[in-house]
Every structure is written in structure tokens, then in C-alpha cells.
Amino acid sequence: MRTELSSLLEKYEERILGQKTNLRLLLSAILAGGHVLIEGVPGTGKTQMVRSLANLLGGSFNRIQFTPDLLPSDITGSTIYNMKESSFQTLKGPVFTNILLADEINRTPAKTQAALLEAMEEKQVTIQGETYSLPEMFFVVATQNPIEFEGTYPLPEAQQDRFLFKLNIDFPAFEDEKNVLKKVIENSFELQNITPIMEMDTFLAIKKEIQNSTIGDGVLDYIMNIVRKTRDSESIRFGASTRAAISIGRAAQAWAYLAGRDYVTPDDVKMVAKSALRHRIQLSPHIELEGVTGDQIIEELVGSIPVPR
């Protein structure tokens, strides 16, 4: 199974150039059973990143363009009356899929954003009082644009906390961006050319295997010290929750598995900590006025904690 996962990652990196770390983090999140919030300016390949992963896994993929007039039923589904058969019929929404892309999630009101909460947390959807289970393999990737905030609805802290990671997508290096341009012009980036690398059952088996990766008491203490430090730091107004500690632990297990190990090291924790914390903390007002970013604070915080031996 490790060989198949390595092949999947290799093909993934061939499709999406210049984002190796983010691709590994995205794959780690899905292996850990979490969801991801991606932030980046338009045209940086966010949709392509998610669609390519769905194709490589051979899973179903749906994309929802979030707009101000989108209704909760447009996501979950609704019940209609079938006059021909004289009965009510349930129409399931696009949330019933393996990988769901919630594009520009901050462009729709909170009521519609909340329609994803039950699905993300409970893996089930309620339509007109009836509860329907989502596929065992269910993964949400939401995107938002860091510019043009006029007319947007910022995600509430409670909903942000349900995302395992927040990834920041930046422009690739010159050569990587040139290769993207070249491949697009040569029409070698067609999604139809993507052949699934792994069966969904195999992927689910890997997820279960990852949960058995060893995390020693020293590494658990390290994770807890990081999370609790966010609550004690004068630079941070609101620290991370217990869910943040769980997210770091699960993600570190997946990151270690991708590295070919069945045990977690402090370096694995360091690799995933920033992505797991950046959307779960609020900086103090005086720190924001100084122009310091959350990533800088997290780096300083993690660096100040003794690494277990």
C-alpha cells in the first residue's frame, strides 16, 4: 500500500507544479480524515489541485460555486412532490460525493455556510427530517480569496475550527510557473489524461493503518505544550482548542506515514503545526497593529518549546 501511495503522490506532484509541501499537506489531511481550507489569489490552481486528487483516487467529485443567493438546500438537497407518481421524492444535493470543493465559501451567508457543518462533522445530512449518511470517504476542501473582501461573509471561528488545515497557496517559482504555461499550451494538462492510481478501498485501508502509527508520550507532551502555549502567549488573544491538538496529532501520523514511517517524530509535528493552527488563533490587537502575521507568531512559539529527545 505504501508503494501505491508513493505512486499517487508522485503523479500528483507531476500534475501540480511548485506546490510540493502543500500537496503533501493536503494529502495528509485527507488521510487523517480532516477537511481543508485553502486561501489564495485567483488563478493559482486551487480547483485543479482538488480535482486532480479526486481523479487520481478514482473518487466522485463535485464543485459548488458559493454565491450570495445560494441556499442550504442547494448543498444538501431537498424533497419535491412527484405528481406523476403521487409521492414525495428526495433529491440529494452535491454534498453526496467523495470530494467536495466549496469554491469561495466566504461569498455566501452564514446560514448557507452552516449547511456544511453537519456534513463535515457527522458525515450525515438531514433533509426534511430524514437523515442520510454520506460516503465513508468524504472530504471537503473550501477555498477563499484573500482579496476583494467587499460583499463577503467571513467564516465564523466555530466553522473554521472544523477544518483540519488552512493552506496558503502562493505563486510558484519562475521555472515551475514556466512549466505550467508550457504544459497548458501543449494541452498536456487535460484531466481526461489522469488515470486513477489507487482504488478507494485501498485508500480507506491506508487511513485505518495510519491511525495505528505510534505517538510516544514525549511527542504527545510536545503537541500539548504547543497548543497550551497559544493560550498563554501575550501575542495571541484567543488560543487553540483541544480539537487543534487532535488535528496536529492525526496530521502528524499521516505526514509520518507519507515519509515511510509508522511512528511520529517532533519534526512531523513541526511540519503540520502551522497549517493546523493558523486559522484557530486570533492575534492580540497590538500585534496586528505591528503588522506581525499569525505564521510568524506560530513559528516563534513552536521554536520556543523544548523538543523531546
Secondary structure, DSSP 8 states (H G I E B T S, - for coil): -HHHHHHHHHHHHHHSTT-HHHHHHHHHHHHTT--EEEEE-TTSSHHHHHHHHHHHHT--EEEEE--TT--THHHHEEEEEETTTTEEEEEE-TTSSSEEEEETGGGS-HHHHTHHHHHHHHSEEEETTEEEE--SS-EEEEEE-SS--TT-----HHHHTT-SEEEEE----HHHHHHHHHHHHTT---GGG----S-HHHHHHHHHHHTT-B--HHHHHHHHHHHHHHHH-TTEEE---HHHHHHHHHHHHHHHHHTT-SB--HHHHHHHHHHHHTTT-EE-HHHHHTT--HHHHHHHHHHTS----
